[in-house]
Amino acid sequence: MSTQVFKLGDLTFGHSLDGPAVLVDESSTILVEPGCTARITQYGDVEIMVGQDIKRDLGPELDTIRLSVFSHRFMSIAEQMGRVLHWRDERPVQERLMEHRRTAVAGNKQNPLGST
């Protein structure tokens, strides 16, 4: 199936694209499926109208495969987000713990955990 590819930054208010099409930006990619239409709004947003006349006869095998594919994709995204959050939060937590230990040892503040 032939698919058009567009740079999102080149599209302006009023552009309308029939799927299949791919809209590419620096940080995202938008897929416009066959039978759908993408329209650029006055605010630069992409509005996708889903075609109502498209019927898909999906068998149970395809649903199982699709579920597995999306499950793995979402799990991968969640794992990546977890690594980023862990990396971003790791140093500040250590700094807070060190600060807490210094204040507890110095006796300047009461330990909020109830133990010294």
C-alpha positions, 0 to 999 in steps of 0.5 A: 500500500502506497503511503504519503509522508509529510513533515508536520511543520510544513502543514498549515491551517486548513490542510486536509490529508486522506489516509493512509498517510504519515505525519512526522515531527521532531518528537512524534509520528502520527499515522493516518489510517486508510479511510481516515482524514487528518486536518490541521486546525487553526491552532496547529493541532492535528484532528483525525476524522475516523471513517465510518464506512470502513468495516474490518472483519477481524478474526480472534487470531488477529485480535490475540496477535494485536493484543500481544503486540500492543501489550509488548509496546506499552510494557516497553514504554512503561519500562523506559519511563521507569528508567527515566524517572529512576535516573532523574529521581536517584540523585535528589533522593540521595541528596535529601537523605544526606541532608536529613542525616546531617540535620539529624546528627547535628540535632537541629531538627527532629527526625520526621520518621520518629527515630534518631 
